[in-house]
């Protein structure tokens, strides 16, 4: 197995990625990250896919984020990340691994934005993890209070002061460009989420007819299972399977919104791709 650092030319500049290749891959997989989660977090899972499932796997960072640049002076939005950057990366992977079935694994934003991307007819399988249009009222207490404070209190204040959201300083992931935070906030505080956002392109998902697995976790308070289930309505032509995963069924303590891809939860990984 080899690992190569790659630079992919996206619509807003070069994107940093890592391509993990087994000796004889039989599929190509692009992993689209959650908001504020650097690509390196998915590296153990990507190596497992390469070794156990003979997959060529690409992990990558959104523009002006983590290894792809500086969020502090960025104009990047969530639409730039989840739609335009992700589509460019998927095209690159198709050209790099011609003839192989192309899978997309999207975590949170990486799955929520998939139905808006162009060329979805080229996707052979999609696995969408912990992604869906969620409203503030759906978060359980006391988590709801903390999220409300982020959307209506310290989050906008920090962006107004600094020009970006200091996620790393607040132990909420990595730093996020100001425009991306504002759009993220709008999606999570407006009825209709990104479907109601005039800055988003129209849904392209009628072209998505491949098998799609929607995965939710019983202890995910950020995007609870009903919100994940609703995402199926955005993909009317896809063959959708819904899967609810409970930590105790796999002998792990907790999964939540982010930790499905953590090495400590590797017992869950076969269920993600089953």
PAPAVEX-288415 format. One record per residue: x negated, y, z negated of N, C-alpha, C in turn. Coordinates in pm, whole numbers, padded with zeros to 5 digits, always signed. Each point is the difference from the previous one (the first is absolute). Layout:
! PAPAVEX-288415
XYZXYZXYZ ...
//
This chain:
! PAPAVEX-288415
-00086-00119+00000+00086+00119+00000-00089+00124+00000 +00037+00097+00081-00076+00125+00007+00090+00117-00038 -00064+00109-00046+00071+00124-00030-00074+00114+00067 +00073+00080+00078-00059+00113+00071+00074+00128-00035 -00076+00103-00035+00058+00132-00017+00028+00058+00139 +00121+00052+00022+00038+00050+00131+00053+00142-00013 -00006+00073+00110+00058+00134+00009+00099-00003+00115 +00123+00034-00029+00109-00005+00096+00044+00142+00030 +00005+00037+00126+00041+00135+00034+00152+00012-00010 +00045+00073-00099+00143+00024-00017+00038+00135+00057 +00127+00033-00001+00045+00127+00057-00049+00122-00077 -00041-00018-00125-00050+00112-00079-00147-00008-00031 -00071-00093+00065-00142-00017-00026-00033-00145-00029 -00126-00031-00027-00040-00139-00023+00053-00054-00132 +00036-00127+00003+00052-00070-00116-00099-00111-00037 -00032-00010-00127-00095-00100-00047+00073-00131-00030 -00058-00109+00046+00060-00130-00024-00105-00106-00020 +00047-00117-00038-00087-00116-00015+00067-00119+00068 -00069-00061+00092+00053-00114+00075-00064-00127-00055 +00083-00091-00047-00045-00125-00060+00037-00112+00096 -00102-00075+00044+00018-00098+00106-00045-00139-00044 +00091-00099+00007-00045-00138-00017-00065-00048+00130 -00050-00120-00002-00073-00049+00117+00090-00014+00122 +00120-00048-00017+00090-00021+00115+00141+00046-00039 +00026+00130+00002+00133+00049-00042+00109-00046+00095 +00117-00026-00057+00115-00036+00084+00112+00102-00010 -00023+00108-00073+00095+00110-00010-00076+00125-00042 +00059+00116+00026-00057+00128-00041+00099+00069-00093 -00050+00051-00112+00086+00062-00100-00052+00139-00032 +00090+00098+00004-00029+00136-00045+00071+00020-00133 -00074+00046-00102+00059+00031-00129+00013+00151-00013 +00123+00048-00013+00028+00143-00019+00024+00025-00148 -00078+00089-00057-00004+00018-00145+00117+00081-00053 +00017-00009-00131+00094+00086-00072-00059+00140-00015 +00086+00096-00029-00046+00136-00027-00097+00002-00118 -00110+00071+00016-00100+00022-00105-00079-00126-00035 +00007-00103+00084-00076-00123-00025-00106-00016+00108 -00128+00009-00035-00107-00016+00100-00003-00141+00057 -00050-00009+00123-00003-00128+00071-00078-00106-00077 -00106+00041-00069-00083-00097-00071+00077-00084-00100 +00112+00050-00050+00081-00075-00095+00052-00131+00062 +00018+00001+00131+00057-00117+00068-00108-00097+00048 -00127+00031-00023-00108-00083+00054+00005-00145-00050 +00020-00029-00128+00007-00141-00041+00113-00076+00068 +00115+00064+00012+00113-00064+00069-00033-00022+00148 -00064+00097+00063-00037-00013+00141-00099-00113+00020 -00096-00014-00091-00096-00111+00011+00070-00135-00016 +00098-00003-00089+00077-00124-00019+00078-00034+00127 +00061+00100+00064+00071-00025+00126-00095-00053+00106 -00120+00055+00005-00098-00043+00100-00044-00144-00025 -00027-00034-00126-00054-00133-00030+00108-00108-00005 +00117+00035-00053+00105-00101-00019+00099-00006+00115 +00010+00107+00079+00099+00004+00107-00060+00033+00136 -00131-00010+00012-00070+00019+00129+00043+00129+00070 +00009+00107-00077+00047+00127+00055-00114+00101+00010 -00003+00072+00111-00081+00121+00009+00080+00110-00069 -00058+00065-00099+00076+00092-00084-00067+00137+00001 +00081+00103+00020-00048+00137-00004+00063+00073-00117 -00085+00055-00087+00046+00093-00102-00057+00137+00036 +00072+00108-00032-00041+00131+00047+00061+00109-00087 -00057+00118+00006+00047+00114-00077+00067+00103+00090 +00110+00059-00050+00069+00107+00072-00091+00122+00017 +00037+00086+00093-00081+00119+00027-00014+00088-00125 -00116+00060-00013-00030+00091-00111+00028-00064-00136 -00031-00128-00012+00027-00073-00123-00108-00105-00019 -00046-00015-00124-00099-00103-00034-00118+00007+00098 -00034-00110+00067-00117-00001+00088+00023+00074+00131 +00124+00041+00028+00030+00068+00126-00003+00153-00011 -00040+00055-00114-00012+00145-00006+00042+00059-00132 +00008+00131-00002+00023+00078-00122+00145+00049-00004 +00077-00041-00101+00140+00044-00007+00018+00144-00046 -00105+00063-00050+00018+00128-00068+00033+00115+00095 -00042-00012+00126+00031+00107+00096+00077-00056+00120 +00073-00105-00023+00064-00072+00109+00142+00049+00026 +00041-00011+00126+00138+00027+00038+00077-00129+00027 -00057-00113-00034+00062-00130+00031+00129-00020-00079 +00099-00056+00067+00129-00031-00061+00018-00151-00009 +00105-00040-00067+00033-00142-00007+00034-00055+00138 +00065+00082+00083+00030-00043+00137-00129-00022+00078 -00097+00089-00018-00130-00021+00066-00059-00133-00041 +00004-00029-00128-00058-00124-00051+00077-00124+00048 +00127-00003-00035+00077-00123+00016+00045-00029+00141 +00011+00104+00084+00046-00019+00138-00116+00013+00098 -00061+00117+00007-00096+00027+00107-00134-00070-00022 -00055+00008-00122-00125-00070-00027+00018-00150+00010 +00109-00050-00059+00023-00145+00000+00019-00054+00141 +00067+00075+00086+00017-00045+00138-00133-00004+00074 -00085+00101-00024-00131+00002+00065-00086-00118-00046 +00005-00031-00128-00078-00111-00053+00050-00133+00056 +00131-00013+00009+00056-00125+00055-00039-00018+00146 -00001+00108+00077-00044-00010+00140-00147-00042+00007 -00081+00058-00087-00143-00036-00003-00018-00148-00030 +00076-00049-00098-00013-00141-00039+00044-00092+00114 +00104+00039+00073+00043-00079+00114-00105-00008+00109 -00072+00110+00019-00107+00001+00100-00124-00076-00050 -00024+00006-00130-00117-00068-00058+00020-00151-00003 +00124-00044-00015+00031-00144-00011+00103-00037+00105 -00031+00014+00129+00099-00026+00104+00042-00146+00003 +00128-00020+00025+00051-00136+00012+00042-00063-00131 -00033+00060-00114+00039-00057-00128+00134+00057-00045 +00085-00080-00063+00122+00055-00059-00035+00111-00098 +00076+00109+00005-00031+00117-00081+00102+00013-00113 -00051-00005-00122+00083+00016-00119-00027+00136-00063 +00102+00053-00067-00015+00120-00082+00046-00034-00141 -00086+00028-00098+00039-00009-00140+00001+00143-00053 +00118+00048-00037+00015+00137-00044+00040+00006-00146 -00078+00072-00080+00027+00013-00143+00057+00139-00027 +00117+00008-00057+00065+00127-00036+00008+00090+00124 -00067+00116+00001+00003+00085+00119-00036-00078+00125 -00096-00090-00009-00044-00077+00116+00108-00087+00060 +00104-00031-00077+00114-00073+00053+00119+00088+00029 +00020+00102-00086+00115+00090+00016-00004+00071+00135 -00119+00039+00045-00013+00077+00124-00002-00087+00125 -00013-00130-00017-00010-00088+00118+00115+00018+00098 +00126+00009-00042+00109+00011+00097-00003+00125+00087 -00084+00098-00033-00010+00123+00078-00114-00003+00102 -00081-00106-00003-00118-00004+00085+00035-00040+00143 -00077+00048+00097+00020-00042+00140-00056-00141+00023 +00036-00057+00114-00056-00128+00048+00023-00115-00097 +00114+00000-00067+00027-00107-00096+00024-00135+00067 +00025+00002+00130+00016-00128+00071-00129-00080+00003 -00112+00063-00033-00128-00069+00000-00031-00068-00133 +00085+00020-00100-00020-00063-00131+00063-00139+00001 -00076-00100-00038+00048-00138-00001+00056-00044-00135 -00043+00063-00107+00058-00026-00131-00028+00119-00089 +00095+00035-00086-00019+00109-00096+00035-00051-00139 -00087+00032-00095+00023-00031-00142-00002+00133-00073 +00114+00039-00055+00016+00130-00064+00013-00022-00150 -00092+00058-00074-00014-00029-00143+00032+00125-00081 +00099-00011-00088+00034+00106-00095+00026+00133+00070 +00078-00004+00106+00028+00120+00079+00150+00013+00022 +00050+00123-00014+00140+00025+00027+00036+00141-00039 +00112+00051+00052+00045+00135-00034+00057+00001-00142 -00066+00069-00090+00037-00006-00142+00035+00140-00050 +00101+00009-00082+00042+00126-00061-00040+00002-00148 -00014+00120-00054-00045+00014-00138+00091-00076-00096 +00129-00001+00025+00093-00064-00092-00019-00151-00008 -00073-00059+00095-00019-00145+00001-00116-00047-00087 -00086+00092-00042-00111-00041-00085+00051-00027-00141 -00045-00106-00062+00044-00028-00137-00065+00098-00099 +00069+00019-00112-00059+00078-00109-00101-00086-00074 -00108+00054-00056-00039+00142-00002-00081+00042+00123 -00024-00092+00094-00078+00034+00119+00063+00117+00074 +00133+00007+00001+00068+00107+00075-00041+00138-00051 -00019+00012-00131-00039+00129-00057-00138+00042+00051 -00093-00095+00005-00134+00032+00048-00001+00037+00148 +00080-00071+00080+00005+00029+00143+00068+00135+00023 +00105+00031-00077+00066+00130+00013-00098+00113-00034 -00083-00022-00100-00099+00102-00036-00101+00019+00113 -00036-00109+00068-00094+00013+00110+00062+00076+00117 +00124-00031+00035+00063+00065+00115+00040+00144-00029 +00041+00029-00122+00058+00131-00029-00084+00086-00094 -00111-00054-00048-00081+00073-00095-00146+00010+00040 -00081-00087-00055-00145+00014+00018-00048-00027+00141 +00074-00081+00079-00042-00028+00137+00001+00124+00087 +00116+00066+00018+00001+00124+00079-00090+00109-00056 -00012+00007-00134-00086+00102-00060-00146-00025+00036 -00043-00126-00005-00138-00032+00032-00030+00027+00147 +00094-00034+00088-00021+00025+00143-00005+00149+00029 +00086+00077-00065-00002+00146+00020-00132+00060-00047 -00054-00053-00108-00124+00054-00056-00124-00045+00077 -00004-00129+00036-00121-00060+00057+00005-00018+00151 +00121-00010+00055+00015-00028+00143+00009-00147+00031 -00014-00086-00102+00013-00145+00017+00050-00058-00131 +00045-00126+00005+00047-00067-00121-00115-00078-00060 -00044+00032-00123-00117-00064-00058+00034-00135-00064 +00036-00095+00084+00040-00130-00051-00108-00069-00081 -00126+00014+00042-00109-00066-00071-00013+00055-00141 +00008+00131-00015-00013+00063-00131+00116-00038-00091 +00118-00023+00059+00118-00033-00079+00021-00150-00014 -00099-00079+00048+00007-00146-00006+00124-00053+00073 +00029+00064+00114+00112-00040+00084-00050-00032+00141 -00110-00072+00007-00058-00032+00130-00103+00104+00039 -00023+00013+00130-00098+00095+00052+00068+00133+00034 -00081+00101+00028+00052+00132+00034+00075-00004+00134 +00106+00080+00009+00090+00000+00117+00008+00142+00055 -00007+00018+00133+00015+00135+00056+00131+00066-00044 -00004+00132-00014+00120+00072-00042+00120-00022+00089 -00013+00013+00134+00116-00024+00086+00057-00141-00013 -00088-00100-00018+00048-00137-00017+00079-00012-00130 -00049+00061-00108+00074-00005-00126+00137+00065+00015 +00005+00114+00065+00129+00069+00013+00100-00083+00079 -00045-00066+00106+00092-00083+00077+00039-00124-00079 -00094-00059-00069+00027-00115-00087+00107+00037-00103 -00016+00115-00063+00097+00048-00098+00137+00017+00064 +00005+00057+00120+00127+00023+00069+00071-00132+00027 -00074-00101+00043+00060-00129+00026+00062-00060-00125 -00065+00020-00114+00044-00066-00124+00099+00083-00081 +00033+00119+00045+00096+00084-00072+00116+00043+00087 +00006-00048+00124+00105+00038+00094+00079-00123+00042 +00132+00008-00003+00082-00111+00049-00035-00026+00147 -00020-00125+00031-00037-00038+00136-00148-00021+00018 -00080+00040-00099-00145-00022+00005-00058+00051+00131 -00091-00076+00060-00066+00050+00122+00092+00000+00121 +00113-00071-00005+00095+00006+00110+00059+00140+00014 +00007+00072-00112+00058+00134+00001-00105+00109+00020 -00125-00039+00023-00109+00096+00012-00014+00046+00145 +00021+00128+00028-00010+00046+00139-00142-00006+00055 -00099-00018-00087-00137-00011+00047-00040-00142+00037 +00092-00093-00015-00026-00139+00040+00055-00025+00141 -00068-00084+00078+00056-00039+00129+00123-00088-00020 +00079-00020+00105+00115-00090-00014-00045-00144-00019 +00087-00080-00057-00031-00143-00016-00031-00063+00135 -00106-00079+00003-00036-00075+00120+00024-00149-00018 +00059-00036-00114+00009-00140-00038+00090-00087+00087 +00089+00052+00085+00068-00092+00091-00095-00083+00085 -00124+00048+00015-00101-00077+00074-00063-00109-00086 +00029-00001-00129-00061-00097-00091+00091-00121-00010 -00039-00108+00064+00084-00119+00003-00071-00122-00057 -00116+00021-00058-00077-00112-00056+00053-00038-00138 -00049-00110-00058+00032-00030-00140-00057+00107-00093 +00084+00046-00093-00041+00100-00099+00035-00056-00138 -00098+00001-00090+00023-00041-00137-00004+00123-00089 +00108+00023-00074+00007+00109-00097-00023-00059-00139 -00105+00044-00066-00039-00056-00129+00018+00104-00109 +00072-00038-00104+00015+00086-00118-00043-00079-00122 -00023+00074-00110-00046-00061-00124+00096+00035-00112 +00029-00099-00082+00101+00020-00104-00040+00103-00103 -00130+00029-00013-00045+00099-00099-00050+00129+00065 +00041+00027+00122-00039+00122+00069+00103+00109-00027 -00037+00096-00085+00090+00111-00029-00012+00114+00098 -00110+00006+00075-00019+00108+00098+00091-00018+00121 +00003-00120+00055+00089-00031+00112+00073-00130-00035 +00110+00010-00074+00073-00120-00042+00056-00078+00118 +00033-00124-00027+00043-00092+00106+00115+00053+00086 +00104+00067-00053+00106+00050+00087-00051+00098+00106 -00099+00081-00033-00055+00094+00097-00075-00074+00111 -00072-00105-00037-00069-00081+00101+00102-00066+00092 +00106-00050-00058+00104-00067+00079+00061+00095+00103 +00019+00127-00036+00061+00097+00091-00084+00025+00125 -00129-00025-00009-00086+00025+00115+00039-00088+00119 +00065-00113-00026+00044-00087+00109+00097+00071+00093 +00077+00097-00053+00096+00072+00083-00071+00084+00106 -00126+00032-00020-00076+00081+00095-00060-00085+00113 +00017-00133-00007-00060-00090+00098+00105-00096+00054 +00096+00053+00076+00118-00080+00036-00029-00119+00091 -00108+00001+00074-00029-00109+00094-00101-00101-00056 -00057+00028-00115-00102-00088-00056+00065-00120-00070 -00074-00109-00006+00043-00119-00075-00051+00015-00142 +00083+00059-00088-00046+00040-00133+00025-00110-00102 -00104-00027-00080+00010-00087-00117-00033+00083-00123 +00080-00013-00104-00025+00072-00125-00055-00096-00104 -00101+00045-00074-00063-00086-00100-00024+00081-00127 +00060-00044-00110-00021+00063-00131-00095-00087-00080 -00110+00059-00044-00105-00074-00071-00002+00045-00146 +00002-00097-00090-00009+00027-00143-00139-00041-00049 -00067+00082-00080-00135-00035-00044-00008-00135-00070 +00098-00028-00085-00007-00123-00080+00007-00125+00088 +00060+00012+00117+00008-00116+00089-00136-00039+00057 -00096+00089-00011-00134-00026+00054-00107+00003-00109 +00044+00001-00124-00094-00008-00111-00082+00124-00021 +00051+00117+00043-00073+00125-00021+00081+00088-00096 -00070+00093-00062+00064+00082-00104+00091+00105+00059 -00048+00071+00101+00079+00107+00061-00049+00027+00141 +00088+00057+00080-00034+00039+00137+00030+00148+00022 +00121+00041-00033+00037+00140+00017+00000+00042+00146 -00037+00125+00024+00006+00055+00135-00129-00018+00077 -00112+00001-00068-00130+00002+00067-00075-00132-00008 +00013-00073-00111-00097-00104-00033+00019-00133+00071 +00091-00010+00096+00011-00125+00075-00130-00035+00070 -00079+00101+00034-00123-00022+00076-00124-00003-00088 +00018+00011-00132-00113-00006-00092-00051-00144-00011 -00130-00015-00018-00059-00134-00008+00061-00081-00114 +00037+00067-00109+00056-00075-00113+00133-00066+00035 +00064+00047+00107+00129-00054+00041-00010-00083+00127 -00117-00057+00025-00017-00076+00124+00093-00121+00006 +00052-00046-00111+00096-00109+00002+00127+00037+00075 +00025+00129+00017+00119+00048+00070-00023+00005+00151 -00124+00006+00044-00029+00025+00141+00063-00101+00096 -00002-00131-00031+00067-00091+00095+00147+00031+00021 +00068+00051-00102+00141+00033+00016+00021+00121+00090 -00100+00088+00009+00014+00117+00087+00002-00039+00147 -00074-00102+00037-00014-00035+00142+00068-00131+00035 +00068-00062-00096+00060-00130+00026+00100+00007+00114 
//
